[in-house]
């Protein structure tokens, strides 16, 4: 009898180790995050969910492309979800383009590629200039090099809070996640978003639509940020009325890591 119990125990141990090894082998070797100030970690004193998820999943290579103030209309181009088509004048100043690609809170330039040639897109006040390219007359597509990091990565999207009308939010997020099996985080209310208000209800509808479309790749971080009796983030997790503090990002990061492990 003892021999049988020992054999069963050893078998269970082997199966457990095998399952853990299989799960680890499915975890991508790098993480990429796209979004706004929530993804960036504003208010977190250096903490952000991407670094926390990377720590929890034991991933050493990670990239956080969250930038304060960006909307999904900006991020969809930076992340490679949509083609950024431009026309320029003789000085390579952009004279026609879909939207401002990045704001004053981001880097003064971005590495880009046009027709296989690498260069830079530079912001000077409210104007954008290409550097490292020959002048051209026809419309061209600018590829933002950061988007190449998406390949073979665990991609996490947290964007939409800054979208003024939310008309394109769902369309943009779907474009960002096409072909990369990304995880999408819920859009959070601010403390001043009164329940029943137009903005509150709009965010509720967006999250419902995202949940229905992405299923278990939609991670509703409100489940750990909101108290049962409230429909806004708990003050203990906030640095202001909308951004999280270090504790808030820690809680969200661990929760996201847990949900990723459950999926893979």
C-alpha positions as CSV (number, residue, x, y, z in Angstrom):
1,X,0.0,0.0,0.0
2,X,2.8,2.4,0.9
3,X,4.5,1.6,-2.4
4,X,1.3,2.5,-4.3
5,X,0.9,5.8,-2.4
6,X,4.5,6.6,-3.1
7,X,4.1,5.9,-6.8
8,X,0.9,8.0,-6.9
9,X,2.7,10.9,-5.2
10,X,5.7,10.7,-7.5
11,X,3.4,10.7,-10.5
12,X,1.5,13.7,-9.3
13,X,4.7,15.6,-8.7
14,X,6.0,14.8,-12.2
15,X,2.7,15.9,-13.7
16,X,2.8,19.1,-11.7
17,X,6.4,19.9,-12.7
18,X,5.5,19.1,-16.4
19,X,2.5,21.5,-16.3
20,X,4.6,24.3,-14.8
21,X,7.3,23.8,-17.5
22,X,4.7,23.8,-20.3
23,X,3.1,27.0,-18.9
24,X,6.5,28.7,-18.7
25,X,7.4,27.7,-22.2
26,X,4.2,29.4,-23.5
27,X,5.0,32.7,-21.9
28,X,6.5,35.1,-24.5
29,X,10.1,36.3,-24.0
30,X,9.1,40.0,-23.9
31,X,6.2,42.3,-23.0
32,X,5.0,45.4,-24.8
33,X,2.5,47.9,-23.4
34,X,0.6,50.6,-25.4
35,X,-1.5,53.3,-23.9
36,X,-1.8,56.6,-22.2
37,X,-0.8,57.9,-18.8
38,X,-2.4,54.9,-17.1
39,X,-0.1,52.6,-19.0
40,X,2.8,55.0,-18.5
41,X,2.3,54.8,-14.7
42,X,1.5,58.5,-14.0
43,X,1.3,59.0,-10.2
44,X,3.1,55.8,-9.4
45,X,6.5,57.2,-8.5
46,X,8.2,55.1,-11.1
47,X,5.9,52.0,-10.9
48,X,3.9,50.9,-13.9
49,X,2.0,47.7,-14.7
50,X,4.3,46.6,-17.5
51,X,7.3,46.4,-15.2
52,X,5.2,44.6,-12.5
53,X,3.8,42.1,-15.0
54,X,7.3,41.4,-16.3
55,X,8.5,40.8,-12.7
56,X,5.6,38.5,-11.9
57,X,6.1,36.5,-15.1
58,X,9.9,36.5,-14.8
59,X,10.3,38.3,-18.1
60,X,13.4,40.4,-18.4
61,X,12.7,42.2,-21.7
62,X,9.8,44.7,-21.6
63,X,8.8,48.0,-23.3
64,X,6.3,50.5,-22.0
65,X,5.1,52.8,-24.7
66,X,2.4,54.5,-22.6
67,X,2.5,58.3,-22.9
68,X,0.3,60.7,-21.0
69,X,-2.3,62.6,-23.0
70,X,-2.4,60.2,-25.9
71,X,-5.8,59.0,-27.3
72,X,-6.5,55.8,-29.1
73,X,-6.4,57.8,-32.3
74,X,-2.7,58.4,-31.6
75,X,-1.8,55.0,-30.2
76,X,-3.3,53.1,-33.1
77,X,-0.7,54.5,-35.5
78,X,2.3,54.3,-33.1
79,X,1.5,50.7,-32.4
80,X,1.2,49.8,-36.1
81,X,-2.5,49.2,-36.0
82,X,-3.3,51.6,-38.9
83,X,-1.1,53.0,-41.7
84,X,0.1,56.5,-41.1
85,X,-0.1,58.1,-44.5
86,X,1.6,61.4,-45.1
87,X,2.5,64.1,-47.6
88,X,5.4,66.5,-47.2
89,X,6.7,69.7,-48.7
90,X,10.2,70.3,-50.0
91,X,11.6,70.7,-46.5
92,X,10.1,67.3,-45.5
93,X,7.5,69.0,-43.2
94,X,4.3,67.0,-42.9
95,X,1.5,68.9,-44.6
96,X,-1.0,66.1,-44.7
97,X,-1.4,63.4,-42.1
98,X,-4.2,61.6,-40.2
99,X,-3.7,63.0,-36.7
100,X,-0.9,64.3,-34.5
101,X,1.2,61.2,-34.0
102,X,2.6,62.1,-30.6
103,X,2.3,65.0,-28.2
104,X,4.6,67.3,-26.1
105,X,4.7,64.7,-23.3
106,X,6.4,62.1,-25.4
107,X,9.9,62.0,-27.0
108,X,10.8,64.9,-29.3
109,X,11.3,62.4,-32.1
110,X,10.4,58.8,-33.1
111,X,12.3,56.4,-35.2
112,X,10.4,55.6,-38.4
113,X,10.8,53.8,-41.7
114,X,9.6,54.7,-45.2
115,X,10.0,52.2,-48.1
116,X,12.7,50.3,-46.2
117,X,14.7,53.5,-45.3
118,X,15.2,54.4,-41.6
119,X,15.0,57.9,-40.3
120,X,13.3,60.1,-37.8
121,X,10.0,62.0,-37.4
122,X,10.8,65.1,-35.3
123,X,8.3,67.3,-33.5
124,X,9.1,71.1,-33.4
125,X,6.3,72.9,-31.5
126,X,3.2,71.8,-33.4
127,X,5.0,70.9,-36.7
128,X,6.4,67.5,-37.7
129,X,9.5,67.0,-40.0
130,X,11.1,63.9,-41.4
131,X,14.9,63.6,-41.2
132,X,17.1,61.1,-43.0
133,X,14.9,60.8,-46.1
134,X,14.9,62.2,-49.7
135,X,12.1,64.5,-50.6
136,X,9.1,62.9,-52.2
137,X,5.9,64.1,-54.0
138,X,3.5,61.2,-53.6
139,X,1.8,60.0,-50.5
140,X,3.9,57.7,-48.3
141,X,3.3,55.4,-45.3
142,X,5.4,56.0,-42.2
143,X,6.0,52.9,-40.1
144,X,6.9,53.6,-36.5
145,X,9.8,51.4,-35.5
146,X,8.6,50.8,-31.9
147,X,5.7,48.8,-33.4
148,X,8.2,46.1,-34.4
149,X,8.5,45.1,-30.8
150,X,5.0,43.6,-31.0
151,X,6.3,40.6,-32.8
152,X,6.4,37.5,-30.6
153,X,5.5,39.6,-27.6
154,X,2.9,39.6,-24.9
155,X,1.1,42.8,-25.9
156,X,-1.1,44.7,-23.4
157,X,-3.3,47.6,-24.3
158,X,-4.6,50.2,-21.8
159,X,-6.1,53.2,-23.6
160,X,-9.3,55.1,-24.2
161,X,-9.7,57.3,-21.1
162,X,-8.5,60.4,-23.0
163,X,-10.8,59.8,-26.0
164,X,-13.1,62.8,-26.0
165,X,-16.1,61.3,-27.8
166,X,-15.1,57.6,-27.9
167,X,-16.4,57.4,-31.5
168,X,-13.3,55.5,-32.7
169,X,-12.2,53.8,-29.5
170,X,-13.4,50.3,-30.2
171,X,-12.3,50.4,-33.9
172,X,-8.9,51.7,-32.9
173,X,-8.3,49.0,-30.2
174,X,-9.4,46.3,-32.5
175,X,-6.8,47.6,-35.1
176,X,-4.1,47.6,-32.4
177,X,-4.8,44.0,-31.5
178,X,-5.2,42.5,-34.9
179,X,-2.9,39.5,-35.3
180,X,-1.1,39.8,-32.0
181,X,-3.5,38.2,-29.4
182,X,-3.1,41.2,-27.1
183,X,-4.8,41.6,-23.8
184,X,-7.0,44.6,-23.4
185,X,-7.6,46.3,-20.0
186,X,-10.8,48.0,-19.0
187,X,-11.2,51.8,-19.2
188,X,-11.6,53.2,-15.7
189,X,-13.9,56.0,-14.4
190,X,-12.5,59.0,-12.6
191,X,-13.8,59.9,-9.1
192,X,-15.7,62.8,-10.7
193,X,-17.6,60.6,-13.2
194,X,-21.0,60.4,-11.5
195,X,-23.0,57.2,-12.0
196,X,-25.7,57.8,-14.5
197,X,-23.8,60.7,-16.2
198,X,-23.3,60.5,-20.0
199,X,-19.5,59.9,-19.6
200,X,-20.0,57.2,-17.0
201,X,-22.5,55.4,-19.1
202,X,-20.4,55.7,-22.3
203,X,-17.4,54.1,-20.5
204,X,-19.7,51.3,-19.2
205,X,-20.9,50.6,-22.8
206,X,-17.3,50.6,-24.1
207,X,-16.2,48.1,-21.5
208,X,-19.2,45.9,-22.2
209,X,-18.4,45.9,-25.9
210,X,-14.7,45.1,-25.2
211,X,-15.6,42.3,-22.9
212,X,-18.0,40.8,-25.5
213,X,-15.4,41.0,-28.3
214,X,-12.2,39.9,-26.4
215,X,-13.7,37.4,-23.9
216,X,-10.9,36.2,-21.6
217,X,-8.4,38.5,-23.2
218,X,-10.3,41.4,-21.8
219,X,-9.0,42.0,-18.2
220,X,-11.4,44.1,-16.1
221,X,-9.0,45.8,-13.7
222,X,-12.0,47.5,-12.1
223,X,-12.6,44.2,-10.2
224,X,-9.5,44.9,-8.0
225,X,-9.7,48.7,-8.0
226,X,-13.3,49.3,-7.2
227,X,-15.0,48.6,-3.8
228,X,-18.1,46.5,-4.0
229,X,-20.3,49.4,-2.9
230,X,-18.8,52.0,-5.3
231,X,-18.5,52.4,-9.0
232,X,-15.2,54.4,-9.0
233,X,-11.7,53.4,-8.0
234,X,-11.0,53.2,-4.3
235,X,-9.1,56.2,-2.9
236,X,-6.5,53.9,-1.5
237,X,-5.3,53.1,-5.0
238,X,-5.3,56.7,-6.4
239,X,-2.7,59.4,-6.6
240,X,-5.4,61.9,-7.9
241,X,-8.9,61.5,-9.2
242,X,-8.0,59.2,-12.0
243,X,-4.3,58.0,-11.9
244,X,-3.2,55.3,-9.7
245,X,-0.5,55.4,-7.0
246,X,2.2,52.8,-6.5
247,X,-0.1,50.5,-4.6
248,X,-2.7,50.8,-7.3
249,X,-0.3,49.9,-10.1
250,X,1.1,47.0,-8.0
251,X,-2.4,45.6,-7.5
252,X,-3.3,45.9,-11.2
253,X,0.0,44.6,-12.4
254,X,-0.3,41.4,-10.3
255,X,-3.9,40.9,-11.3
256,X,-3.0,41.3,-15.0
257,X,-0.2,38.8,-14.6
258,X,-2.6,36.3,-12.9
259,X,-5.1,36.6,-15.7
260,X,-2.4,36.2,-18.4
261,X,-1.3,32.9,-16.7
262,X,-4.8,31.7,-16.5
263,X,-5.2,32.2,-20.3
264,X,-2.0,30.7,-21.5
